Amino acid sequence: MKHKLGLTGHHVLIGYTLMGLLLLIDGCFLFYKLGTVPHIFIDESALANEVQSLADYGQDTHGYSWPLYFQGPFGGQSILYSFFVVPVVKLFGFSIAAFRAPFVIITLLLILSISLLVRKLAQHFAASLLVELTLITAPWLFISTRWVLDCNIAPIMVIFGIEGLMLAFRAQTKKWRLSWLLLGTAFIAIAAYGYSVAWLYLPVFLLILAIYTFVKKLLTWQELGMALVLTVLLVLPLVIFAIDTNIYHITTAKHFLWWTLPPYSNNRNVSFIDFHAPNIVDIAIANLGAGIQQYIKGSDGLAWNSLAPYGVIYPALLLLLPVGIFAYHQADSRLNIFRNLVVISLVSFVPLMLIVKPNYNHWNFINLPLMILVGLGFWYSYQFIRVWLVRAAIVLLPVVLGLLFVHAYYGSANMPTYFTAGVQNNYLQASYQNIDQINQFIKQHPNRYLYVSQLSSTFTYFKTVAIVSPAEDAKISDTPAGFQPKLKYGALRDLSQFKTIRKRDYALLPYANVNSAPIGTTFTFQNMEQDKFKIVKVTPYLSAPNAIVQRIK
C-alpha cells in the first residue's frame, strides 16, 4: 500500500522510527546526571527557592501569593517556568533533577513538534530529520536545557506559538482554525511572562507578523482582531506591572485581579546599554558588532552559557543560514511560510541587538530561529545535491559535531569541565550535594555558627537545600523575608565578622589557607594569637577543597 506522500508504509515506519530514535538518544543525553551536572548556578538557585516556597507554602520567598514577578534577592526573575515546575515539585518533592526535568521535557516536546511539523509541510522525512539533527546537536540548546535560567523559557513559547499559527493556516474547518490560532497566540503572549526583554521584542514581532499574515491572506482582519484581543487580555497584568515599576516606581506590593504586583526597585537595566551616554549611537553600533562577533567566534565568554568554540550553533554551520532564509521551492510553499514566520521572529530582534547587551541568554530570542533556519538550509542543500556521498556527508556533519560537543561538555575524569567540576572558589555556582553535606554538618552542631565567605550571595545555596517559609526567613536573617542577608542567615555568619567568632563556633575556609594540614591540626591566625583553632573536617565547597575549622580556645 502506498502512503499519500509517495512512500510505502514500510518507509513511513522507518522515518518515524528514526525520528523517535534521535529524540530518545537526545533525551538520554539531556537527562544523564541532570541532578549533578552542571553545578547549580546562583540565579538557578534563587529561582529554585521561589519554586520551593510556592510549592510548600503557597507564597514566594517575599511572602507574596500569586506573584506576577519574583522580586528575588538579586534583582528579580520571571515567573513563567514556575507554572510548569511547581506542580512537579508539589507532586514529587524538590530535587535538582526534579527542578530541571520539566525544562528538558519541554525542549524535547519542542524538538518533536518542529520535526513533525516540518515533515508535514515538506512532505519528506529527510527535511524533518535534518532539522531535528540540527536542533538536538545545537550546543546552546543542550547547555541551556540542562540548567534553568528563567528567561530561556520565553523563546520556546514563541516557537510553539509559530507552530500553532501554522496549524491554523492548515486547518480544514473553521473550528480547528480558530482553536489553533488562539492557542498559537496564547503561547506567544505568555512569552512576556518569561523574559523582561520580551516586553520590547513581542510588540515588534507581533506587528511584523500581523502585517505579513494579512498581506499574504493567511489571516483575516477578524481573526487578527481576535488574536489582538486575546493578547491584550493575557499581557494586561504585565503591562500594569511594567508601568507601576518603571514609571511610578512603586515601593509596596499592589494587587490586580488575583495577581500580586511586587515592588521592583532593582530593575535589571544591566541587560541594556547606558541610554544616558553621550555617544549612544556609537555604543549601540559597537554593541551590535560585539554580539555578532560572539556568534561567529563560538563563545560569549561566559562558561555557563557556552563552550568555545561550539557557540549557539557551530559557527561554520552559520554559512547555511542564507540558504535557509532565501532558498525557495514552489513545491515547498507551505514550508516556505513556516520559514518566513521563523525569519520574522529572527529579524524582529535586530533592533534590540543595538540596545540589549550581548550574551547567548540576553539574545536568546534569535537562537532557536538560527537553529531552525540552519536546519532548513541543510534540507534545501540536500535537495539541490544529487551525489549520494555528499548527501551522506550533509547528514553526518551535525552528528559528528554533536558528538564532539557532548564529549567536550562532559569531559572525563582526567579532563573535567566547567559543567562537571565548576570553577574553584567562584560563588556563582556550587554543588548542591556539597552544600547539603555542609548543611548536615550545621544540623549536627546546633547552637553553633558557621562563618562563610560572601554570605549575601552564597546564602541562596543553603536556602535551596533547606527551604524555609517567608515568615521563618525573616526571623533567621538580618534583612526582611526574601532579601539578601548582610551578615547573618540562620546559623551562617559572614566571614568578614570572623574576629568575633565565639569559642566552639566554626568557619569554612579554603583548605590552602590552612596549608592543607591534616584533620586534627591546631593553629592560630595572625593578629588572633589568643584564639586557637582546630581542623575538624575537609569538604568540597565552591568546587574547591575547604576546611571546617573550630575555635577551641
Secondary structure as GFF3:
##gff-version 3
##sequence-region A 1 553
A	DSSP	alpha_helix	9	31	.	.	.	ID=ss1
A	DSSP	beta_strand	40	41	.	.	.	ID=ss2
A	DSSP	alpha_helix	42	57	.	.	.	ID=ss3
A	DSSP	alpha_helix	80	92	.	.	.	ID=ss4
A	DSSP	alpha_helix	96	122	.	.	.	ID=ss5
A	DSSP	alpha_helix	125	136	.	.	.	ID=ss6
A	DSSP	alpha_helix	139	146	.	.	.	ID=ss7
A	DSSP	three_ten_helix	150	153	.	.	.	ID=ss8
A	DSSP	alpha_helix	154	170	.	.	.	ID=ss9
A	DSSP	alpha_helix	174	190	.	.	.	ID=ss10
A	DSSP	three_ten_helix	191	193	.	.	.	ID=ss11
A	DSSP	alpha_helix	198	215	.	.	.	ID=ss12
A	DSSP	alpha_helix	221	246	.	.	.	ID=ss13
A	DSSP	beta_strand	254	256	.	.	.	ID=ss14
A	DSSP	beta_strand	259	261	.	.	.	ID=ss15
A	DSSP	three_ten_helix	269	271	.	.	.	ID=ss16
A	DSSP	alpha_helix	280	297	.	.	.	ID=ss17
A	DSSP	three_ten_helix	315	320	.	.	.	ID=ss18
A	DSSP	alpha_helix	321	326	.	.	.	ID=ss19
A	DSSP	three_ten_helix	330	332	.	.	.	ID=ss20
A	DSSP	alpha_helix	333	347	.	.	.	ID=ss21
A	DSSP	three_ten_helix	350	354	.	.	.	ID=ss22
A	DSSP	three_ten_helix	364	366	.	.	.	ID=ss23
A	DSSP	alpha_helix	367	384	.	.	.	ID=ss24
A	DSSP	alpha_helix	388	410	.	.	.	ID=ss25
A	DSSP	alpha_helix	418	421	.	.	.	ID=ss26
A	DSSP	beta_strand	429	430	.	.	.	ID=ss27
A	DSSP	alpha_helix	432	444	.	.	.	ID=ss28
A	DSSP	beta_strand	450	452	.	.	.	ID=ss29
A	DSSP	alpha_helix	455	465	.	.	.	ID=ss30
A	DSSP	alpha_helix	470	476	.	.	.	ID=ss31
A	DSSP	beta_strand	488	489	.	.	.	ID=ss32
A	DSSP	beta_strand	492	494	.	.	.	ID=ss33
A	DSSP	three_ten_helix	495	500	.	.	.	ID=ss34
A	DSSP	beta_strand	506	510	.	.	.	ID=ss35
A	DSSP	three_ten_helix	511	514	.	.	.	ID=ss36
A	DSSP	beta_strand	522	525	.	.	.	ID=ss37
A	DSSP	beta_strand	528	541	.	.	.	ID=ss38
A	DSSP	beta_strand	544	551	.	.	.	ID=ss39
###
